[in-house]
């Protein structure tokens, strides 16, 4: 009806909703509205010539906040985001982007074969590519070549639109794209040496048969090197000395092959990783491999150079190491990585409470995250690392770089010492009082009126304690009053509003976990 009112000509229902493709995909009216909303936004933006990735991202976030995360909605969101031409079909390049998210990297000629095979097996028009319904069927066949669970679809949406990730897509989405037989035969027949030659050629931008200072830096950054200009200068000099190449010219193919086969990261580069590097450099498809977790081993010289920096500079490097999305803020996921390196152990609900305490103690905006100044205070206080200096801080930074990005793997890390400080008793008492108010009343204003029992006025300590006891709060009301009053002898309505909002960061973290498909414990079983 909306399409007709706009003068559009909708396709017949038989070609419409994703949910009509298979019984495994439940019907969702919301998802069709979702697809309409995205299309309408794209159409109006196209007409104005203003369609951009950032604009589409903001649009999706606005309407997506109120939508149920059904399978139809998730598929519609992924399809629209990767459909960069707003054509209603994925081209070969756009499908390749999706395959790379699912962990399949290949060379251009190998993808040409794979795309042809996929189109043939799935009955797609090779000239046009798959539409949304056909993609939905592709990812819904459990015995197919690209099946995605609901949790994987949730993770892909988060990767593309919402939060980004602090680690690898493969940590979020199981490598579920399985190449066709013909493609696999071609891939298996490709000699490793030819892959190294192709990687060298892709890196050799000026085609002088050598990888110079800048060209070789691209390779080591793909391998996980994240040092600044001075640190790369030291690293480059060491590499030239180690592989006996001229500093001015750089590495030739033979020297580069030796580097690849004896990677300083102590991580033998498998053929799939070489393909990923080549695809990252040469593919026209938007590539997500730069988010993958890698670690270029830090040389002693570089460690010594970095450890001579002042503490403030090292804290900044630590912050930037955690800030993988380069947003200038550390959200709950990034802060959890740091907390686990400091010794925090707990489930999703425990972390939600920890994050709420940090927002309270350090004035962090829960929706935005901690800035550098707030993080520095957190390191000294909550992290218990005020005494960490020089080489010790450099070691922590290096540990973070090699730390597995999957939370379950992180918890297996043997920590040399735990410095993470537990939640304070004062915060737990305030949290308990906030939960008490929320369970009894609909708002902070209603709760305040129940305590004061008159139209306007202020609460003294005696009145507060008496009213709280009558309402059934069994905690230390005198301490609660002291924490709320902040040195004053009276409490007003804004104090109740403040303690009411104390749980907002916790609610936000739990909501995000549920949207990602996690199942946090109920609040009633929390750490209180």
N, C-alpha and C positions, 0 to 999 in steps of 0.2 A: 504493500500500500504506500509506503514511504517513497519507493522508487517511482511508482506511477505518479504520485503528487509532484515529484521533481521532474517528471517528463522522461524518465529513463524507461527502457524496455527490458524488464528482468528476463532472465533465461527461464525456460520451463522448469517446473519443480523437479522433474526427473533428473535434471543436471545440477540441482542446487545443493541442498544441505549436505555437509560432510557426513552427518549422522545417518543418512539414508544409504550409505555405501555398504556398511556391514553391521551385523548384529552386535559386534564387539564394541561399536562406538555408539553410546547412548544419544538419543535425540535431545537437542538443546536449542530452544528458541532464542536464548540469550546469545549463543554463539553466532547465529545468523545476524542478529542485531549488531553484534561485535564486528562482523565482517562488513556490514553496511556502513557502520560508523567510520571504520578505517577507510573504506572506499570513498565515502563522501568527503572525508577530510583530504584525502589524496586528490580527488577530482577538483575540489575548490582551490587547493594549493597549486595544482598543475595549471589551472586556468590563470592564476595570478603569477605563475612563474616563480613560486616561492617554496616549492617542496624541497625540504632538506632532511638529512638524517636526524639532526637534532630536533627539528620541528616535529617530525613523525614520532620520535622517541617521547617527546613531551605529550603529544596527543594521546599516544597509547597509554602512557602512565596515568593521564587524567581519567580516561574512561575505564581503564583496566582496574583501577583501585576498587571499584564497586562491583566487579564481575566475579562470578563463581569460576574457579579454575577447572572447568570441565575440559575434557579432551578436545572437543570441537573448538573451544575458545583458544586453547594453546596452539593447535595446528593452524588456525586462522591467523593468529598473531605472528607465528614463525613465517608462514607463507608470505604475508604482506610485507614483513620486514625485509625478507630476502628478494622480494619482487621489486627490485630497484627501478624498473622501467614502468611499474604500475600497469603491466600488460595483461595480468590475469593468468600468465603462464611463466614458468621458470625456464630460462634459457639454459644452455649447457653450462655456461659460466656460473649461473646462480645455483644450479643443482650441485655443481662442484663445491661451492661454498658450503652447502649443507653436508655434503659427503665429508669435507674436511672437519666440520664440527663433530661429526660422528667418528673421527679418527682415521679417515682414509686419505692418504697423501700419495700422489703419483705424479709422473711427468706428463707433459702436454699430450704426447702421442699415446701414452697409456690411458689417459682420461678420454681421449677421442674414441678409443675402442670400448671403454667401459660405458660411456654415454650411449653409444650405438647399441650395445648389448642390452642395457637397461630398457631403452625405448622398444627394442624388439620383444623382450620378454614381457614387458608390462602393457604392450599394445599402444604406446604413445606415438604421436606424430613427431618424428625426429626434427622436422623443420620448426615446429611450434614449441615443443616441450610440454611437460606435465602441468595441468591446472591444479587448483587447490584440492579438488575431490580426488584426483589421481595421486597426489602426494599423500593425502590422508590414507588412502588404501595401501600405499607403499609402506608407510610406517606402522600400519596396523596388522600386518601379516606376521604372526609370531614365528612362522617357519620361513619367512622371507629374508631378503638380503639387507634390510635397513629397518628392522623393527625397533620401535622406541616405546618404552614403558611410559606411563603417565608421569612418573618421577623424572625420567630423562627429558620429557617435553617441558616440564616445569623448569628444569635446570637450563635448557636451551633458551627459554624465554628470559630467564634471569640473566643469562650470558649476553643476550642480544639487546635487551631493552631496559632492564631495571637496574640491577646493582653492578653488573659486570662480575668478575670473579677475581679472587686474589691468587688463583692458581690456574691449573690446567683444565681445559674443557674435558680432558679424559678423566679427571678426578670427579667431574660432575656428571658426565654422560659416558656410559659404557661404550667402548669402541664397537659399535653395532653395525657399521657398514661393511659388508662382506663382498669383495669384488667377484664378478662373474668368472666362470672357469677360463674363458678365453683371455680375459684381462690378467688373471693370476698366472697363466702360462707365460705371457709376455713379461710380466714383472719378474717371475722366477728366472727367466732366461737372461735377464739383464746383468752382465758382469758388474761386480762391485767397482772395479777400476773405472768403468765407463761412467758410473754415478759420480765418482770423485772428479773425473774430467769435466762432466757437465756442471758440477757445483763450482769448480774452478772457473769455468767459462762464464757462469752467471755472476760470479763475484768480480771478475776482471772487467770492470766497467770501461776502461780505456783501451782494452784489448792489446796490451803490450806484452802479454805472456808472463806478467808478474803481478802479484798482489802487493800493492804498496801499503803505506801506513793507514790510509783511510779504508781501502778495500778489505784488508785483513781484519780491521776492527769490526766490520760488518759480520764477519764469520764468528769472531769470538763473542760478540754480543748475542748472536743467535745461540751460541753455546752456553750463555749465562753470564758472561763478563759484564759487570755494571759499574766499573770504576770511572772516575772523572778523567779529564784530559791528561793531567800529570801522571796519574796512575797507569793510563794506557801507554804513555811514553816510556815508562819504566818497563811495562810488560812487553812492549814491542821490541825494545832493545834486548831484553832477555831472550825472546823468541829468535831474533836474528842471530844472536850469539850461539844459542843452543842448536839451531839448524844450519848454521854456517852460511847465511845468506847476506847479501849486501843491504845495508840499512836504507840506502837511497832507492834502490830498485825494488826491494821486497822479495817475496818468495816466488820461485818458479813452481811449475807443476809438480816436479819430483819432490821438492822440499815440502810443498803443501800436502802431498799424499802422506809423507812421513808424519806430519803434524796430525792429520786426521786419524791415522792408524795408531797414534800414541797420544790420544787426547789428554791435555793437562787436567781435564776434569776427572781423570781416572774413570771415565765412563765411556767404554767402547761405543763408537757411533754405529749403530746398526743401520742396515740399508734403508729401513723405513724412516729413520731420522734424517738420513742424507736426502731422501726424497722430500721430506718435509722442509728442509732448508732450501732446496731448489725451488719448491712450490712457493715458499714465502717470498723469494726474490723475484721469480719470473711470472707467477700466476697473475692473471687479470682479475681473478676472483678475490673478494675481500677475504683476508686471511686471518685466522685466529690463533695460529701456531705460536705467535710471540707471547701468548699468555701461558705457554707451557712451562712447567717447572724445570729448570736446569741449573747446574752449578759449575762455573768455571773455577777451578781451584785457585785460590789466592796464593801467590808466591810469597815466600818469606820477606823478600825485599819490599813488596807492596804492603805487606802487613806492617813492617817496620816504619815505612813512610807514613802510612795512615795513622798508626798509633801515636805519632808525634803531634798530631793535630789536637787542638784544645777540645775539652769535653763537649762544649756547646756544638762544635762542628760535627763531632761524632754522633751526638744525639740527633742532629739533623740528618746525617747519613742513615742512621737507624730508622728514623721516621720515613725517609724516602724509600728505604728497602721494603718497609711494610706497605707503603702507599703505592701498590702496583698499578692502580688505576690513574695515578697522577692527578688526583683531585685536590690535593692539599689538605685533606681531612682523612682521619682514620675512623671508619665505622666499626660496628660491633664485630664483624668478621675479622678485620685486620687486627683489632685490639685483642681478640681472642688468640690469634697466632702468637702475639707477644706474650700474653698471659701464660699460655701453655709452655713457652720457653722458660718462663720464670717459675714454673711449678704448679700452675693452676690445674686442678683435676676436677672434673665435674661434667654433668650432662647439660643438655640444652637449657633446661629450666634453671639450673644453678648459674649458668652463664648469664641468663637474662637478669637475674637478681644482681649479679656482680656488675653488669653494665649499668643498671639503674643506680647502683651506689656510686659508680664513677661519675655518672652525669650529675649526681647530687653534690659530690665532694669537689669536683673540679669545674663545675659550671659548664658542662658539655651539652650542646644542643643535641638531643638524642637522634633527631632526624638527619643531622648533618655529620656529626662525629667530632672527634677531637682535632684541634689544630696543633701546630708545632709547640706553642707555648704550653697548652694544656697537657700535651703528651709528655713534655719535659718534666712537668710537676708530677705526672702520674708515674713516670719512671722512678723518680726519687722517693715517692711516698708509697703508693700501692704496689709498685714493682719491687720495692725494697732494694733499689740499686743506686742509691745516692753516692755510694763509695766506689762505684765502678768507673775506672779510668783507663785511658790508653789502650794497651794491648787487650785487656779484658773486654772492653767495649767492642773492639775490632773483632774479637773471637765471637762475641754474641751476634754481631752483624753477619759474620760468615756462617754461623750456625743457622741463622734465619734463612739464608739463601739456599742452603742445602736441605732445610727442613721440609719434609713431605707436606704438600698442601692439603692432603686428605686428613680430616680431623682424627679419624680412627687410627691412622698411622702415626700421627703426631703424638698421640697419647702413649705410644710405645717407646718414645725417645727416653733414654736413660738420662736423667738430669743430674748434673754434677752437684747442684745444691738448689734447694727451693727457697726463693726469696719472696714469692707472692704472698701478700698479707691478706688474712681472712677478712670477711665482712665484719665491720665494727658492730658492737652491741647496740650502739645508739641508732645506727641506720636500721637494724633489724627491728628495733622497738618502734621507730617511726613508720616503717613499712607495715608492721602489724597493726598499728593504729589506723593507717590509711586503708588497709583491707577491711578493718572493722567498720569504718565509716561507709565504704562502698557497699558493703553487704547489707547495711541498714537503710541507707538513704540514696535518693536518686541524684543528688548533686551536693557540692560543697555548701551552697547557700542553705539548702534544706537541713543539712547536718548542723550548721552553725545555729540555725534557729532552734533546733531541738536542744542544743546545749544552753542557749541563753534564755529561751522561753519568754522573749519579749520582742517587740517590733525592732528596736534598735538598741545599741549599747555595746559594752565591752565586757569581756570575761576576766574576772580575777582568778588567781590560782585556786582559791577555795571553791568558787563557783564551778570552775572547770573540773576539778577533781570530783566534786559531789555529783555533777551531772553525768560525767563519764562512768562513775560507779553505778548510778541508777540505770544507765543504759546497758550495762553488762560488760564493760571492758575490764578485763582482769589483769592488765599489765600495770606497770609503774606509771601512774598518771602524773605524778609530780615531776618525774623526769621528762615525760612527754611534754608537759607544759613548759619546762625549762628549754627544751630543744625547739619548741615552736615560738616561744616568746623572744628568744635571742637577746636576752638581757633586759627586756621590758617587763613591767609588772602586770601588764594586761595583754589579752589576746583579742584580735579583731577578725573580721571575716576573711581578710586576705591571708591570714595565717592558715585558715582552714582550706582555702583554695590552693595554697602552696603544698600542704601535705596531701591533699587529694591528688594533685598532679605527680606526686612522687612515684607512682606506679606506671606512669605513661611510657617511660623508656622500656620498662619490662614488658608491657603490653605490646609495644612496637616490635621488639625482638621476637617474642612468641608468635606474633602475627606473621612476621616474615618467614619464620621457620615453617609454619603451617602452609604458607603459600608455596614453599619449596618442596612440600611433601613430607617434611619431617613430622614426627609425632611427639612433641614435648609432653612431659607429665602435666597433670592438672596442678593448678596453683596450690590446691589444698595439701599437696604432698611436697611442698617446697622446703627450702632449707631452714625456714623459720621453725 
